[in-house]
């Protein structure tokens, strides 16, 4: 059975890397002593080894070791044997491009559907939806496809920000960009605010954390979903 934690972010204001969600991860990965980390998104352009060390340090506090997938000669085989997978944040275009280059998109999808635990933050959450088209990132590379893992029946917009009526910024708001997406696409989009996450058990998706989330659907008014909401709708 599919079991996932899909988090908007790895770090919240005033907190260390993954610190806010480590208690949840300790329960989620209970009984597992090692998980595979996919560092392809490279936040701020850091290299894979540096990113893996950051993740390793955080998970060590809950007695879980991290194995960077870039260290493995046979990434497909490592994923097939993994008990848990963590896909970190950074640039979604870079992440998706590398996943396709290494031919592991379908492997991850299959293993998670078969019960391998999955944890994603930011870009690692973006790829859980039907496509990566609602990312906030710059298109620094051109992946072979925008299609992603399709593990949930909607798209994610992580780090969702509400319009600030006092701001002097006149560019597009996040809501504006999602409305633009819906001029061409029917897929629902969940604006996931900082410190919030989704818990997925089988086909059930539950909003967790302290904040509401904002659900956008084509030709409908956005809906505020309180924490604890169960998301139910078709692809």
C-alpha positions, 0 to 999 in steps of 0.5 A: 500500500502506498504511504507518503509524506509530501511536504511543502518545504524542508525548512521553516523560518527559525528552524533547522533543516527538516527540524519541524517535521522530524517527529513525524518522520520518526514515526513514519520511518519507524523500524527503518534504519536506512533510506535512499536520498535523491539529491538531484534538485541541488538547491542553490546549485550545491553538489550531491555530496554536500546535499547528502551530508545535510540530509544525513545530519538531519536524519541521524537525529532520528537514528536513520542513515541516508544513502545518496543515490548518486553513490550507487552504480545501479540506481534502479536496483538500489531503489527496488531494494529500498525501504524508504525514499527521500527526494529533496527540494531544489530546482524541479526542472533539474530534478525531473531531468536527472530522474529521466536521464537515469531512467528511474521515474517509472521505478520510483512510481512502481516501488512507492505504489508497492509500499516503499515509503516516500518522503518529498519536500518542495521539488520532491513534492512537485513530482508526486503530482501528475505533472511538474507544471505548477512548480515555482522554479526557473526552467534552467534545463529542459527535461524530456517530459513534464510528466511526473510520478502521478502518485496523487491525482492532482498537482502541487504548488509548494511554498504557496504564498497568499497575495499581500495587499500591502505589497508594492510588487506588481508582478504575478501572484501565485494565485494568478499563475495557477489561474494561468495554468488552468486556462490550458489544463484541467488538473487541480492544484493544491497550494501547500503553505510552508510547514504543511504537508500531505499524508498519503495512505493508499488513495487517501490524502490528508492535509497535515500541519497548522495551516490551511491549504488552497485548492484550485480547480478549473472554472471554480472559485478556490477553496480553503481546506482546513488541516485534517481535510481529506482530499477527494476528487478525480484526476 
